[in-house]
Amino acid sequence: MRKLFVSLYLYIIISLFLLSGTMEKLWPHKEGADALMLGAEFSQSLLLLSKSDNGILQLKNHFSAQEIALSDIAFLPHQETKLNNDLPILLFDTKDRAVWYIKLQENKLLKIGPISVVAPVYDSSWPYLIILVFIGLPIGLWSYFVWRDFERLRSMCENMNVPEDMNLGPGIHSILLPITDTLAAMQERIKRLLNSQKELTSSVSHEFRTPLARLKFAIAMMDYKGLNERSQKYINGMNYDIVELESLVTEMLNFAKMDRETPVLNIESVDLAELADNLIEKLSFNAHCAIRLISDDELLYDCDSHFLTRSIQNLIGNAVKYADKLVQVTLVSAQGKVLIKIEDDGPGIEESEWENVFKPFTRLDKSRDKKTGSFGLGLAIVSKIIQWHKGKCYLETAPLGGACFVIELPNISN
């Protein structure tokens, strides 16, 4: 980046020097040459020339000099004093032309001029046009190419699902070469980190499942006939823990895969009202509370129905766990957005925890604890799916008194 902006700075400075010299040659500043005529030295030269032999004749030939009577001109007192001291007087007429008066005799004056001292007027737009062409146009082109390459980099970064998607080949080079080199090095580091994470996740899951399988086999081979009621209770608890650990490993693998790369979404037009109604009908069989849907008859939206169904089902199932009597699902379309609200009348979530609930392995201490069978990955998966759809998931105050999860999706297609 330093090399990039140093080159621009040097171009501007060198161009200004070259253009200033060129414009001075093409449009010289002539006021300086004429201003010398108004100086004391020029006035003294006129005075000396007028006192010399044939000097008055030369002045008459070159500067339209003429002899006039002293009484023809009304001088101010200080000007009369200068004339009496044999000093020239410089005045300007109504057209801003210079006129010198030199006293010759008692009643005679030598009038030299008028002489125009106004600099020639040139069209002042040409220098600005030259600056625009030789400085503004190249800088504009330079800025355009920088903006174009930055836009391509931004688009690549936004649409990158996996590091391999970022193609930093010959398409982006020139002035952004230092940046692309840095991004290419970063791309390699990210690939190594993701591969390490993938290997670690696979190794951990394998190391978990191997002893779990041995425990399941050992419990299955036990002779239950000699066990009393207390021992049987411990065995059942062990079986429950094994099932829980297997579920944890499965969820960890699913989340690691979703966090590592974005799948190719199968975007199609889906009726969200019908989708939510089918989910409510499915989840109502084993629910201890009522599940109510508030929506229009039809609400079409372009999305991946598989993943969006999974996220809504996760939120509804989560609400059913903590609701007392009612879970309410609301579908709203307004201002180019679709809002899916899932709320319950349970104990709710404190506002200070709203930002933390979507983080992986987050479990709240009071009402929503391990007894519910959650590992703290469900909401993180929901958030990830909604991000794939360029939306967001958050909480807000629930009219029913419990928690209210909101899925906000942009660009409604209906």
Secondary structure in CASP SS format (residue, H / E / C, confidence):
PFRMAT SS
TARGET T0000
AUTHOR 0000-0000-0000
METHOD secondary structure of the structure
MODEL  1
M C 1.00
R H 1.00
K H 1.00
L H 1.00
F H 1.00
V H 1.00
S H 1.00
L H 1.00
Y H 1.00
L H 1.00
Y H 1.00
I H 1.00
I H 1.00
I H 1.00
S H 1.00
L H 1.00
F H 1.00
L H 1.00
L H 1.00
S H 1.00
G H 1.00
T H 1.00
M H 1.00
E H 1.00
K H 1.00
L H 1.00
W C 1.00
P C 1.00
H C 1.00
K C 1.00
E H 1.00
G H 1.00
A H 1.00
D H 1.00
A H 1.00
L H 1.00
M C 1.00
L C 1.00
G C 1.00
A H 1.00
E H 1.00
F H 1.00
S H 1.00
Q H 1.00
S H 1.00
L H 1.00
L H 1.00
L H 1.00
L H 1.00
S H 1.00
K H 1.00
S C 1.00
D C 1.00
N C 1.00
G H 1.00
I H 1.00
L H 1.00
Q H 1.00
L H 1.00
K H 1.00
N H 1.00
H H 1.00
F H 1.00
S C 1.00
A C 1.00
Q E 1.00
E E 1.00
I E 1.00
A E 1.00
L H 1.00
S H 1.00
D H 1.00
I C 1.00
A C 1.00
F C 1.00
L C 1.00
P H 1.00
H H 1.00
Q H 1.00
E H 1.00
T H 1.00
K H 1.00
L H 1.00
N H 1.00
N C 1.00
D C 1.00
L C 1.00
P C 1.00
I E 1.00
L E 1.00
L E 1.00
F E 1.00
D C 1.00
T C 1.00
K C 1.00
D C 1.00
R E 1.00
A E 1.00
V E 1.00
W E 1.00
Y E 1.00
I E 1.00
K E 1.00
L C 1.00
Q C 1.00
E C 1.00
N C 1.00
K E 1.00
L E 1.00
L E 1.00
K E 1.00
I E 1.00
G E 1.00
P E 1.00
I E 1.00
S E 1.00
V C 1.00
V C 1.00
A C 1.00
P C 1.00
V C 1.00
Y C 1.00
D C 1.00
S C 1.00
S H 1.00
W H 1.00
P H 1.00
Y H 1.00
L H 1.00
I H 1.00
I H 1.00
L H 1.00
V H 1.00
F H 1.00
I H 1.00
G H 1.00
L H 1.00
P H 1.00
I H 1.00
G H 1.00
L H 1.00
W H 1.00
S H 1.00
Y H 1.00
F H 1.00
V H 1.00
W H 1.00
R H 1.00
D H 1.00
F H 1.00
E H 1.00
R H 1.00
L H 1.00
R H 1.00
S H 1.00
M H 1.00
C H 1.00
E H 1.00
N C 1.00
M C 1.00
N C 1.00
V C 1.00
P H 1.00
E H 1.00
D H 1.00
M C 1.00
N C 1.00
L C 1.00
G C 1.00
P C 1.00
G C 1.00
I C 1.00
H C 1.00
S H 1.00
I H 1.00
L H 1.00
L H 1.00
P H 1.00
I H 1.00
T H 1.00
D H 1.00
T H 1.00
L H 1.00
A H 1.00
A H 1.00
M H 1.00
Q H 1.00
E H 1.00
R H 1.00
I H 1.00
K H 1.00
R H 1.00
L H 1.00
L H 1.00
N H 1.00
S H 1.00
Q H 1.00
K H 1.00
E H 1.00
L H 1.00
T H 1.00
S H 1.00
S H 1.00
V H 1.00
S H 1.00
H H 1.00
E H 1.00
F H 1.00
R H 1.00
T H 1.00
P H 1.00
L H 1.00
A H 1.00
R H 1.00
L H 1.00
K H 1.00
F H 1.00
A H 1.00
I H 1.00
A H 1.00
M C 1.00
M C 1.00
D C 1.00
Y H 1.00
K H 1.00
G H 1.00
L C 1.00
N C 1.00
E H 1.00
R H 1.00
S H 1.00
Q H 1.00
K H 1.00
Y H 1.00
I H 1.00
N H 1.00
G H 1.00
M H 1.00
N H 1.00
Y H 1.00
D H 1.00
I H 1.00
V H 1.00
E H 1.00
L H 1.00
E H 1.00
S H 1.00
L H 1.00
V H 1.00
T H 1.00
E H 1.00
M H 1.00
L H 1.00
N H 1.00
F H 1.00
A H 1.00
K H 1.00
M H 1.00
D H 1.00
R H 1.00
E C 1.00
T C 1.00
P C 1.00
V C 1.00
L C 1.00
N C 1.00
I E 1.00
E E 1.00
S E 1.00
V E 1.00
D E 1.00
L H 1.00
A H 1.00
E H 1.00
L H 1.00
A H 1.00
D H 1.00
N H 1.00
L H 1.00
I H 1.00
E H 1.00
K H 1.00
L H 1.00
S C 1.00
F C 1.00
N C 1.00
A C 1.00
H C 1.00
C C 1.00
A E 1.00
I E 1.00
R E 1.00
L E 1.00
I E 1.00
S C 1.00
D C 1.00
D C 1.00
E C 1.00
L C 1.00
L E 1.00
Y E 1.00
D E 1.00
C E 1.00
D E 1.00
S H 1.00
H H 1.00
F H 1.00
L H 1.00
T H 1.00
R H 1.00
S H 1.00
I H 1.00
Q H 1.00
N H 1.00
L H 1.00
I H 1.00
G H 1.00
N H 1.00
A H 1.00
V H 1.00
K H 1.00
Y H 1.00
A C 1.00
D C 1.00
K C 1.00
L E 1.00
V E 1.00
Q E 1.00
V E 1.00
T E 1.00
L E 1.00
V E 1.00
S E 1.00
A E 1.00
Q C 1.00
G C 1.00
K E 1.00
V E 1.00
L E 1.00
I E 1.00
K E 1.00
I E 1.00
E E 1.00
D E 1.00
D C 1.00
G C 1.00
P C 1.00
G C 1.00
I C 1.00
E C 1.00
E H 1.00
S H 1.00
E H 1.00
W C 1.00
E C 1.00
N C 1.00
V C 1.00
F C 1.00
K C 1.00
P C 1.00
F C 1.00
T C 1.00
R C 1.00
L C 1.00
D C 1.00
K C 1.00
S C 1.00
R C 1.00
D C 1.00
K H 1.00
K H 1.00
T H 1.00
G C 1.00
S C 1.00
F C 1.00
G C 1.00
L C 1.00
G H 1.00
L H 1.00
A H 1.00
I H 1.00
V H 1.00
S H 1.00
K H 1.00
I H 1.00
I H 1.00
Q H 1.00
W H 1.00
H C 1.00
K C 1.00
G C 1.00
K E 1.00
C E 1.00
Y E 1.00
L E 1.00
E E 1.00
T E 1.00
A C 1.00
P C 1.00
L C 1.00
G C 1.00
G C 1.00
A E 1.00
C E 1.00
F E 1.00
V E 1.00
I E 1.00
E E 1.00
L E 1.00
P E 1.00
N C 1.00
I C 1.00
S C 1.00
N C 1.00
END
